[in-house]
Amino acid sequence: MTSEKNKILIAALSQFIPLALLRSGQKHPPFLPFYHVVNDTVPEHINSYEVRSTTNFRKELDYLLKHFLPVDLKTIVNKPQKNMMHLSFDDGLKECYTTIAPILKEKGIPATFFVSPGFVDNKSLFHRFKRAILEERGILTKSRRKFFIHEASELDELAKNNNISFAQYLNDHQPYMSLSEIKELQADGFTIGAHSIDHAEFWLLPYSEQFRQIEESMNWMVSNINPDIKAFSFPFTDDGISKALFEEVKAKKLVDVCFGTAGLKYDTIPFNLQRIPVERKQNWDVRKVVHFEYFYYFARSIAGKNKVNRQ
């Protein structure tokens, strides 16, 4: 595992190398950047990643369009090439409908939106969002402790003891898209995929629960959206997901393609593609992310470590 200091150093060095040189002379996976939200005001429920303003998001899209060919999900699945990119957005937040999709349509950029059925229509709130609200209101101290999904009851109890209603927050702020809005995005030509039921940390789950999260979210997707391509993105990371799980979901025809978040890498599972997080805690702009990923890919290639292996 590369340390945070080493990543910062690699990122700094990579900025001095022309992108054309970084991308030359070797085979690369397609570039698959992903975001969560675009908003000129940071929502109270988000404090674990950097929120792009509409101005900065437009600038980043313009940079990407100068260096990559934007294509739809079907092209990435069937005929990917190294100069291609496919954008995606996680968690199904309302800004996907109100802000992001209109900008993408204006610029002619295809994209996939990944949603968790448990949050659609604002039925419940992601446990990391609950933590953020309590931190922003001074009830929880901002610290390195991260509450996991099995500890969500602690957050609910803290909220109750401080007269905070997450149900009221959902009603007042409507942080997620409705099913009708998601269907509108599909009608506009965007693809929709599943992102588990409730955004659990898969590395903490037993095999049976990992499978259930995929099966139920994909069944919801087929029943409500009926997409041409059945796509699933792992929440947080696909690190540690077993080869057996991939084989089972594929054998049962639950998915056509899956996505992890390991950066510019290949995967030993051919239908599992690795995406690149843009909203990094280092607050890098997209140019820095692009240069870092290609430089890092080159360095890992030399060491024979540019592929995710599975047990």
Phi, psi and chi 1 to 4 in degrees:
 res  aa     phi    psi   chi1   chi2   chi3   chi4
   1 MET       -  125.9 -175.6   72.7   71.3      -
   2 THR   -75.4  132.4  -56.1      -      -      -
   3 SER   -70.4  161.1   71.0      -      -      -
   4 GLU   -61.7  -39.3 -165.0   61.7   35.9      -
   5 LYS   -63.0  -41.0  -73.5 -176.3  178.5  179.4
   6 ASN   -66.2  -37.4  -74.4  -19.6      -      -
   7 LYS   -64.0  -41.0  -74.7 -174.3  177.5 -178.5
   8 ILE   -63.3  -40.4  -67.6  171.2      -      -
   9 LEU   -64.9  -45.7  177.8   60.2      -      -
  10 ILE   -59.9  -43.0  -69.3  168.4      -      -
  11 ALA   -62.0  -41.5      -      -      -      -
  12 ALA   -64.4  -44.6      -      -      -      -
  13 LEU   -65.2  -38.7  -69.3  172.4      -      -
  14 SER   -65.6  -22.8   69.7      -      -      -
  15 GLN   -68.5  -19.3  -54.7  -52.0  -58.4      -
  16 PHE   -91.1   -1.9  -62.6  100.1      -      -
  17 ILE  -105.9  127.1  -55.1  173.3      -      -
  18 PRO   -57.2  140.7  -23.4   33.4      -      -
  19 LEU   -60.9  -37.6 -177.2   57.1      -      -
  20 ALA   -58.5  -37.8      -      -      -      -
  21 LEU   -71.0  -40.9 -178.5   59.2      -      -
  22 LEU   -61.5  -31.1  -71.0  171.8      -      -
  23 ARG   -94.8   -2.5  -63.2  168.2   69.8 -176.2
  24 SER   -88.2  156.5   66.1      -      -      -
  25 GLY    78.3    1.4      -      -      -      -
  26 GLN  -153.6  162.9   58.9 -179.6  -36.0      -
  27 LYS   -78.5  138.1 -176.6 -179.1  178.4 -177.5
  28 HIS  -127.5  151.0  -62.7  106.1      -      -
  29 PRO   -68.1  161.2  -11.0   24.6      -      -
  30 PRO   -62.6  152.3   21.4  -31.6      -      -
  31 PHE   -86.7  121.1 -160.3   78.1      -      -
  32 LEU  -125.2   73.3  -54.8  174.2      -      -
  33 PRO   -75.3  148.6   28.4  -32.3      -      -
  34 PHE  -138.6  149.3   75.8   95.9      -      -
  35 TYR  -124.6  178.9  -64.0   79.3      -      -
  36 HIS  -118.1  -50.7  -66.4   82.4      -      -
  37 VAL  -147.7  151.8   66.8      -      -      -
  38 VAL  -130.5  123.7  173.5      -      -      -
  39 ASN  -159.6  138.1 -162.6  -39.7      -      -
  40 ASP   -78.0  -11.7  -69.8  -32.7      -      -
  41 THR  -126.1  128.0  -57.2      -      -      -
  42 VAL   -70.6  120.0  178.6      -      -      -
  43 PRO   -63.2  149.8  -21.1   33.1      -      -
  44 GLU   -61.6  -29.6 -174.4 -179.7   16.4      -
  45 HIS   -83.7    1.3   53.3  -87.2      -      -
  46 ILE  -121.9  118.4  -64.7  175.7      -      -
  47 ASN  -146.1   12.1   67.2    4.4      -      -
  48 SER  -103.4   -1.3   56.8      -      -      -
  49 TYR  -152.8  163.9   50.2   81.0      -      -
  50 GLU   -79.2  126.6  -63.1  -63.5  -33.9      -
  51 VAL   -90.6  126.2  174.6      -      -      -
  52 ARG   -80.3  137.9  -66.0  -62.7 -164.4  -91.1
  53 SER   -76.9  163.6   68.0      -      -      -
  54 THR   -62.9  -37.3   52.1      -      -      -
  55 THR   -63.9  -47.5  -62.4      -      -      -
  56 ASN   -68.2  -35.6  -73.7  -20.5      -      -
  57 PHE   -63.1  -43.8 -178.0   59.1      -      -
  58 ARG   -60.6  -43.2  -74.4  176.2  176.9  -84.1
  59 LYS   -62.2  -41.2  -72.3  178.6 -179.6  177.2
  60 GLU   -67.3  -38.5  -64.9 -160.1  -21.0      -
  61 LEU   -63.5  -41.2  -68.4  179.7      -      -
  62 ASP   -62.2  -39.4  -70.8  -19.1      -      -
  63 TYR   -63.9  -46.4  172.1   83.0      -      -
  64 LEU   -61.7  -39.4  -68.9  170.0      -      -
  65 LEU   -66.2  -26.3  -71.6  172.8      -      -
  66 LYS   -71.8  -24.5  -74.0  172.0   64.8  174.8
  67 HIS  -119.2  -10.8  -61.3  -74.9      -      -
  68 PHE  -137.2  154.4  -61.2   93.8      -      -
  69 LEU   -95.5  114.4  174.3   66.4      -      -
  70 PRO   -75.1  130.9   27.6  -32.1      -      -
  71 VAL  -133.6  164.9  -62.4      -      -      -
  72 ASP   -82.2  172.9   59.2   17.6      -      -
  73 LEU   -64.0  -37.3 -177.4   58.9      -      -
  74 LYS   -59.8  -39.7 -173.2  175.8  -68.7 -173.0
  75 THR   -66.3  -42.4  -58.3      -      -      -
  76 ILE   -62.2  -37.9  -74.0  -64.1      -      -
  77 VAL   -74.0  -38.9  170.3      -      -      -
  78 ASN   -97.6  -39.1  -65.0  -36.5      -      -
  79 LYS  -141.0   62.2  -66.8 -177.4  178.6  179.7
  80 PRO   -73.2  145.3   28.5  -35.1      -      -
  81 GLN  -134.0  158.0  -62.5  178.3   26.5      -
  82 LYS   -68.1  -20.1   70.7  177.3 -174.4  178.7
  83 ASN   -90.3    3.1   67.2  -37.0      -      -
  84 MET   -90.4  155.3  -68.1  178.5  176.2      -
  85 MET  -137.9  152.1   75.8  163.4 -177.5      -
  86 HIS  -135.6  121.9 -177.9   69.4      -      -
  87 LEU   -83.3  145.8  -85.7  172.6      -      -
  88 SER  -143.6  162.5   56.4      -      -      -
  89 PHE  -138.8  129.8  -60.1   83.0      -      -
  90 ASP   -99.8  156.3  -76.9    0.0      -      -
  91 ASP    86.6   -9.0  -65.5   -3.1      -      -
  92 GLY    64.1   36.4      -      -      -      -
  93 LEU   -73.4  155.1  -64.3  168.1      -      -
  94 LYS   -61.2  -27.7   68.0  177.4  179.6 -178.8
  95 GLU   -63.5  -21.7  -70.8   88.1  -11.0      -
  96 CYS   -59.8  -38.5  -67.3      -      -      -
  97 TYR   -84.5  -44.0  177.4   79.8      -      -
  98 THR   -81.1  -31.0   60.6      -      -      -
  99 THR  -122.7  -49.8  -54.3      -      -      -
 100 ILE   -71.0  -52.3  -65.8  168.7      -      -
 101 ALA   -58.3  -43.8      -      -      -      -
 102 PRO   -59.5  -38.2  -26.9   36.2      -      -
 103 ILE   -68.3  -42.0  -65.6  173.6      -      -
 104 LEU   -63.0  -42.0  -63.6  178.0      -      -
 105 LYS   -63.4  -40.9  -74.2 -164.7  -69.7 -176.1
 106 GLU   -59.1  -37.8  172.2 -167.6  -41.8      -
 107 LYS   -96.4   -1.1  -67.0 -178.7  177.2  -68.9
 108 GLY    70.4   38.2      -      -      -      -
 109 ILE  -108.8  119.9  -59.2  174.4      -      -
 110 PRO   -71.0  158.6   -9.6   24.5      -      -
 111 ALA  -161.8  163.4      -      -      -      -
 112 THR  -118.8  136.9  -62.9      -      -      -
 113 PHE  -111.7  122.9  -64.9   93.4      -      -
 114 PHE   -99.7  128.6  -70.7  104.2      -      -
 115 VAL  -126.3  150.3  -57.7      -      -      -
 116 SER  -103.8  117.8  -64.4      -      -      -
 117 PRO   -53.7  -31.1  -26.5   34.1      -      -
 118 GLY   -64.9  -17.8      -      -      -      -
 119 PHE  -105.0  -18.0  -56.0  144.6      -      -
 120 VAL   -57.7  140.4  173.6      -      -      -
 121 ASP    65.9   19.1  -71.7  -39.9      -      -
 122 ASN    58.5   44.3  -67.8  -76.9      -      -
 123 LYS   -76.9  -32.5  -66.2 -169.3  -66.1  -74.1
 124 SER  -154.4  174.1   62.6      -      -      -
 125 LEU  -121.9  132.6 -169.3   63.8      -      -
 126 PHE   -53.0  135.7  177.7   28.8      -      -
 127 HIS   -63.2  -30.2   60.4  -75.8      -      -
 128 ARG   -67.8  -31.5  -71.6  -76.4  179.0   91.1
 129 PHE   -70.5  -37.3  -69.7  174.1      -      -
 130 LYS   -60.5  -45.9  -67.7  179.0  178.9 -179.8
 131 ARG   -58.8  -45.0 -175.5 -165.1   72.3 -178.2
 132 ALA   -59.9  -42.9      -      -      -      -
 133 ILE   -61.3  -44.4  -68.0  167.4      -      -
 134 LEU   -66.9  -34.1  -65.0  176.5      -      -
 135 GLU   -69.8  -45.3  -73.0  177.0  -14.9      -
 136 GLU   -64.0  -26.4  -66.4  -57.2  -48.5      -
 137 ARG   -95.1    7.1  -60.9 -171.3 -175.0 -173.7
 138 GLY    77.0   12.2      -      -      -      -
 139 ILE   -84.4  -36.0  -66.0  161.5      -      -
 140 LEU  -109.7  138.7  -94.5  179.4      -      -
 141 THR   -77.9  132.6  -58.1      -      -      -
 142 LYS   -66.6  118.8  -68.1 -176.7 -178.1 -179.5
 143 SER  -145.9 -175.9   67.8      -      -      -
 144 ARG   -80.7   -8.7  -60.8 -178.3   70.4  177.7
 145 ARG   -69.7  133.1  180.0 -175.0  174.7 -174.1
 146 LYS  -115.1  124.7  -65.1  179.3  179.0  179.3
 147 PHE   -78.5  132.8  -77.6   81.2      -      -
 148 PHE   -99.6  169.9  -60.4  106.0      -      -
 149 ILE   -61.0  -32.7 -166.1  164.6      -      -
 150 HIS   -74.4   -7.7   63.2  -86.6      -      -
 151 GLU  -105.6    8.2  -60.0  172.3  -56.3      -
 152 ALA   -60.1  -28.1      -      -      -      -
 153 SER   -62.7  -29.7   58.5      -      -      -
 154 GLU   -64.3  -40.8  -68.9 -176.1   47.8      -
 155 LEU   -66.7  -41.0  -60.7  173.1      -      -
 156 ASP   -62.6  -39.5  -66.8  -24.3      -      -
 157 GLU   -67.6  -41.8 -171.9   66.9   22.1      -
 158 LEU   -60.4  -43.1  -86.5  170.9      -      -
 159 ALA   -63.3  -46.1      -      -      -      -
 160 LYS   -60.0  -43.0 -179.6 -179.7  177.8 -179.0
 161 ASN   -68.0  -17.2  -68.8  -19.3      -      -
 162 ASN  -114.3   21.7  -72.4  -85.2      -      -
 163 ASN    56.6   39.0  -62.6  -45.6      -      -
 164 ILE  -111.1  129.3  -66.9  173.9      -      -
 165 SER  -110.2  113.1  167.8      -      -      -
 166 PHE   -66.6  -31.0  -69.4  133.0      -      -
 167 ALA   -63.0  -40.6      -      -      -      -
 168 GLN   -67.0  -38.4 -170.4   64.2   48.6      -
 169 TYR   -60.9  -44.2 -173.2   90.5      -      -
 170 LEU   -60.1  -43.3  -77.2  163.5      -      -
 171 ASN   -66.4  -41.0 -176.7   68.9      -      -
 172 ASP   -75.6  -38.4  -67.9  -14.6      -      -
 173 HIS  -105.5  -20.2  -63.3  -84.3      -      -
 174 GLN    44.9   62.0  -59.3  -78.6  -59.6      -
 175 PRO   -68.8  -19.0   22.0  -31.8      -      -
 176 TYR  -109.6  162.1  -62.5  104.1      -      -
 177 MET   -73.6  154.2  -71.5 -171.3  -73.3      -
 178 SER   -87.3  165.0   65.9      -      -      -
 179 LEU   -61.9  -38.6  179.0   56.2      -      -
 180 SER   -64.2  -37.1   62.6      -      -      -
 181 GLU   -67.8  -39.3  -70.0  168.7  -21.4      -
 182 ILE   -62.1  -42.4  -67.2  168.1      -      -
 183 LYS   -65.4  -33.7  -71.7 -177.8  174.6 -179.5
 184 GLU   -62.5  -42.6  -90.4 -167.4   62.3      -
 185 LEU   -60.4  -41.8  -67.7 -176.0      -      -
 186 GLN   -63.7  -41.8 -175.8 -172.4   41.4      -
 187 ALA   -63.5  -27.7      -      -      -      -
 188 ASP   -81.6    1.0  -76.9  -20.5      -      -
 189 GLY   103.0   -1.7      -      -      -      -
 190 PHE   -81.5  154.8  -63.7  107.5      -      -
 191 THR   -98.9  150.8   46.9      -      -      -
 192 ILE  -121.5  134.1  -50.1  -62.1      -      -
 193 GLY  -130.9  171.0      -      -      -      -
 194 ALA   -95.6  151.3      -      -      -      -
 195 HIS  -133.9   39.7 -165.3   43.7      -      -
 196 SER    75.6  174.8   79.7      -      -      -
 197 ILE   -73.8  -50.5  -59.9  166.8      -      -
 198 ASP  -139.5   26.2   52.9    9.5      -      -
 199 HIS    60.9   47.8 -148.3  -65.0      -      -
 200 ALA   -77.6  156.6      -      -      -      -
 201 GLU   -78.1  103.3  -65.6   86.4   -6.9      -
 202 PHE   -61.5  -30.9  -95.1   50.3      -      -
 203 TRP   -68.3  -13.1   68.1   90.6      -      -
 204 LEU   -95.5   -7.3  -63.4  175.6      -      -
 205 LEU   -95.7  144.8  -54.7  178.8      -      -
 206 PRO   -68.3  161.9   25.2  -33.4      -      -
 207 TYR   -52.1  -45.4 -178.5   98.9      -      -
 208 SER   -60.6  -37.7   59.2      -      -      -
 209 GLU   -75.6  -36.0  177.8   62.3   10.2      -
 210 GLN   -57.3  -47.1  -69.0  177.8  -18.2      -
 211 PHE   -63.9  -43.3 -178.6   81.8      -      -
 212 ARG   -60.2  -42.5 -174.5 -172.8   75.8   85.1
 213 GLN   -60.1  -40.4  -71.8  -91.1  -11.8      -
 214 ILE   -71.9  -49.5  -63.0  172.6      -      -
 215 GLU   -59.9  -49.5 -178.3 -179.8   42.9      -
 216 GLU   -69.4  -38.2  -68.7 -169.0    9.1      -
 217 SER   -69.3  -36.4   61.2      -      -      -
 218 MET   -72.4  -36.1  -70.0  -52.2  -56.4      -
 219 ASN   -64.2  -39.4  -73.9  -16.1      -      -
 220 TRP   -61.1  -42.0 -180.0   93.0      -      -
 221 MET   -61.4  -46.0 -172.0   62.8   53.9      -
 222 VAL   -65.5  -41.2  170.9      -      -      -
 223 SER   -67.7  -38.5  -63.4      -      -      -
 224 ASN  -100.0  -29.3  -70.2  -82.7      -      -
 225 ILE  -115.1  -35.5  -54.9  -62.6      -      -
 226 ASN    49.7   60.4 -167.8   26.4      -      -
 227 PRO   -72.7  154.3   29.2  -35.5      -      -
 228 ASP   -65.5  -37.5  -68.0  -25.0      -      -
 229 ILE  -117.6  126.3  -64.1  178.1      -      -
 230 LYS   -88.2  103.4  -67.7 -176.0  -74.1 -172.2
 231 ALA  -113.3  141.2      -      -      -      -
 232 PHE  -133.7  132.0  178.6   87.2      -      -
 233 SER  -114.6  131.9   70.7      -      -      -
 234 PHE   -70.8  133.1  -73.1   91.3      -      -
 235 PRO   -70.1  141.8   25.2  -31.6      -      -
 236 PHE    66.6  -75.1  -62.8  107.8      -      -
 237 THR  -159.1  157.9  175.5      -      -      -
 238 ASP  -101.6   12.2   63.6  -20.6      -      -
 239 ASP   -59.2  127.4 -173.0   32.4      -      -
 240 GLY    86.2   -2.8      -      -      -      -
 241 ILE   -68.2  131.0  -59.7  -61.9      -      -
 242 SER   -76.9  153.9   68.3      -      -      -
 243 LYS   -59.5  -35.2 -176.2  178.9  179.0 -177.5
 244 ALA   -62.3  -38.4      -      -      -      -
 245 LEU   -65.2  -45.2 -177.0   67.6      -      -
 246 PHE   -59.2  -43.1  -76.0  106.5      -      -
 247 GLU   -64.0  -38.1  -70.2  173.8  -15.9      -
 248 GLU   -70.6  -44.7 -175.9  172.7    5.8      -
 249 VAL   -67.0  -30.5  -61.9      -      -      -
 250 LYS   -74.5  -43.7 -170.4   67.4  169.5  177.1
 251 ALA   -61.6  -34.3      -      -      -      -
 252 LYS   -89.7    7.8  -66.9 -175.9  175.8  176.6
 253 LYS    58.0   34.5  -61.0 -178.2  178.6  179.5
 254 LEU   -76.8  -32.4  -65.4  177.3      -      -
 255 VAL  -133.8  154.2  -57.2      -      -      -
 256 ASP  -100.9  -33.8  -62.0  -46.6      -      -
 257 VAL  -149.7  143.9   62.1      -      -      -
 258 CYS  -121.3  163.1  -63.4      -      -      -
 259 PHE  -135.8  135.1  -67.5   90.0      -      -
 260 GLY  -107.1 -166.7      -      -      -      -
 261 THR  -135.0   34.6   58.8      -      -      -
 262 ALA   -85.9    2.2      -      -      -      -
 263 GLY    91.0 -161.8      -      -      -      -
 264 LEU   -75.0   89.6 -165.5   65.7      -      -
 265 LYS  -147.3  156.3  -84.6 -172.7  174.1 -176.9
 266 TYR   -89.1  171.5  -74.0  102.4      -      -
 267 ASP  -135.2  144.3 -161.9  -63.2      -      -
 268 THR   -67.6  -18.8   51.5      -      -      -
 269 ILE   -89.8  109.5  -56.0  -62.2      -      -
 270 PRO   -63.2  -25.8   19.2  -31.0      -      -
 271 PHE   -95.3    7.2   62.3   90.0      -      -
 272 ASN  -106.4  111.0 -169.4   52.8      -      -
 273 LEU  -102.0  146.0  -51.4 -179.8      -      -
 274 GLN   -99.6  127.4  -65.7  -60.8  -27.4      -
 275 ARG   -97.7  170.1  -62.1 -175.0  -60.7  160.0
 276 ILE  -120.8  113.6  -64.5  145.2      -      -
 277 PRO   -70.2  131.6   22.7  -29.7      -      -
 278 VAL   -97.0  -37.8  178.3      -      -      -
 279 GLU   -81.9   67.7  -56.3  147.3  -36.5      -
 280 ARG   -83.0  153.6  -53.4 -162.0 -179.7 -162.1
 281 LYS   -65.5  -19.9   60.0 -175.1  177.5 -177.5
 282 GLN   -75.1   -6.3  -58.1   97.6  -24.9      -
 283 ASN    60.8   43.0 -160.6   17.2      -      -
 284 TRP   -77.2  146.0  -63.5  -10.9      -      -
 285 ASP   -80.8  172.9   62.3   18.2      -      -
 286 VAL   -66.9  -30.4   77.5      -      -      -
 287 ARG   -61.4  -43.3  179.8 -172.3 -177.9  -81.1
 288 LYS   -65.9  -38.6 -161.6  163.7 -170.0  175.1
 289 VAL   -61.9  -45.5  171.1      -      -      -
 290 VAL   -61.5  -50.8  168.6      -      -      -
 291 HIS   -61.8  -42.6  -81.7 -113.0      -      -
 292 PHE   -59.5  -47.9  167.9   80.9      -      -
 293 GLU   -62.8  -41.1  -73.1  -67.4  -22.8      -
 294 TYR   -73.4  -37.5  -81.7  100.2      -      -
 295 PHE   -66.5  -43.6 -172.5   87.8      -      -
 296 TYR   -64.9  -38.1 -161.0   22.1      -      -
 297 TYR   -62.3  -43.8  179.3   85.0      -      -
 298 PHE   -60.6  -45.5  171.5   73.2      -      -
 299 ALA   -64.1  -41.2      -      -      -      -
 300 ARG   -69.5  -30.6  -72.8 -175.0  -64.0 -157.6
 301 SER   -62.6  -41.0  -62.9      -      -      -
 302 ILE   -60.6  -38.2  -65.5  172.9      -      -
 303 ALA   -87.4    0.4      -      -      -      -
 304 GLY    67.8   32.2      -      -      -      -
 305 LYS  -123.0   29.8  -65.2 -177.2  178.0 -179.9
 306 ASN   -99.7   26.8   61.7  -17.0      -      -
 307 LYS  -138.3  137.9 -179.9  177.9  -76.0 -170.6
 308 VAL   -81.3  122.2  177.4      -      -      -
 309 ASN   -99.7  150.6  -65.4  -54.9      -      -
 310 ARG  -123.6  146.5  -55.5  -76.8  171.3 -174.1
 311 GLN   -98.9      -  -61.7  -64.6  -39.8      -
